[in-house]
Amino acid sequence: MNMNVKLTGIPEQIIKGAIKAGLAKTKTDALTLGLIELENKYRLLERLEDEEDVRDAKRILSEVAEGKQKLYSAKEFEARTGVKTATLLPLM
């Protein structure tokens, strides 16, 4: 992604400080480090993935209710796939 950003005041000073301290070589590197730290602190990508998983689950349940998809019992699953459900890891 390419973008132009104008930083002034404290954000500008932080970028310069990161470069001066050797934490980043460029302004882009300093911004990247800041974004990674945001992710580390707030788990933004994890939340997006969770929201996507919930949307997918709702869609699948809706399709099951409409008869577009079928749910299988553990016994049916084992018969169709040959995979024993006892060997599957539990969901957390």
C-alpha positions as CSV (number, residue, x, y, z in Angstrom):
1,M,0.0,0.0,0.0
2,N,1.4,3.4,-0.9
3,M,0.2,6.6,0.9
4,N,1.4,10.0,1.7
5,V,1.3,11.0,5.4
6,K,2.0,14.3,6.9
7,L,3.0,14.1,10.6
8,T,3.6,17.1,12.8
9,G,4.2,17.7,16.5
10,I,4.6,14.7,18.7
11,P,4.1,12.0,16.0
12,E,6.8,13.7,14.0
13,Q,9.1,13.8,17.0
14,I,8.5,10.1,17.7
15,I,9.4,9.2,14.2
16,K,12.6,11.2,14.3
17,G,13.4,9.8,17.8
18,A,13.0,6.2,16.5
19,I,15.4,6.9,13.7
20,K,17.9,8.7,15.9
21,A,17.8,5.9,18.4
22,G,18.5,3.4,15.7
23,L,15.2,1.6,16.1
24,A,14.3,2.3,12.5
25,K,16.3,3.3,9.4
26,T,13.6,5.2,7.7
27,K,10.3,6.9,8.4
28,T,8.5,4.0,6.8
29,D,10.3,1.6,9.1
30,A,9.3,3.7,12.1
31,L,5.6,3.7,11.0
32,T,5.7,0.0,10.4
33,L,7.1,-0.6,13.9
34,G,4.3,1.5,15.3
35,L,1.7,-0.5,13.5
36,I,3.2,-3.8,14.6
37,E,3.1,-2.5,18.2
38,L,-0.6,-1.6,17.8
39,E,-1.2,-5.1,16.6
40,N,0.7,-6.6,19.5
41,K,-1.1,-4.5,22.1
42,Y,-4.7,-4.7,20.7
43,R,-4.7,-7.9,18.6
44,L,-6.5,-6.1,15.8
45,L,-5.9,-8.9,13.2
46,E,-7.1,-11.5,15.6
47,R,-10.3,-9.6,16.2
48,L,-10.8,-9.4,12.4
49,E,-10.3,-13.1,12.0
50,D,-12.7,-13.8,14.9
51,E,-15.4,-11.6,13.3
52,E,-14.8,-13.4,10.0
53,D,-15.2,-16.8,11.7
54,V,-18.5,-15.7,13.3
55,R,-19.8,-14.5,9.9
56,D,-18.8,-17.8,8.3
57,A,-20.5,-19.8,11.1
58,K,-23.7,-17.8,10.8
59,R,-23.7,-18.3,7.0
60,I,-23.1,-22.0,7.3
61,L,-25.9,-22.4,9.9
62,S,-28.2,-20.4,7.7
63,E,-27.4,-22.7,4.8
64,V,-28.0,-25.7,6.9
65,A,-31.4,-24.3,7.9
66,E,-32.2,-23.7,4.2
67,G,-31.1,-27.2,3.3
68,K,-28.2,-26.1,1.3
69,Q,-25.6,-27.8,3.5
70,K,-25.9,-30.9,5.8
71,L,-24.5,-31.5,9.2
72,Y,-23.2,-35.0,9.9
73,S,-23.0,-36.8,13.2
74,A,-19.6,-38.0,14.4
75,K,-20.5,-41.5,13.3
76,E,-21.5,-40.3,9.8
77,F,-18.4,-38.2,9.6
78,E,-16.2,-41.2,10.5
79,A,-18.0,-43.3,7.9
80,R,-17.6,-40.7,5.1
81,T,-14.0,-39.7,5.8
82,G,-12.4,-42.6,7.6
83,V,-11.2,-40.1,10.3
84,K,-11.9,-41.1,13.9
85,T,-13.4,-38.1,15.7
86,A,-11.6,-39.1,18.9
87,T,-8.3,-38.3,17.1
88,L,-9.4,-34.7,16.4
89,L,-8.2,-32.0,18.7
90,P,-10.9,-30.4,20.9
91,L,-11.9,-26.8,20.0
92,M,-10.8,-24.2,22.5
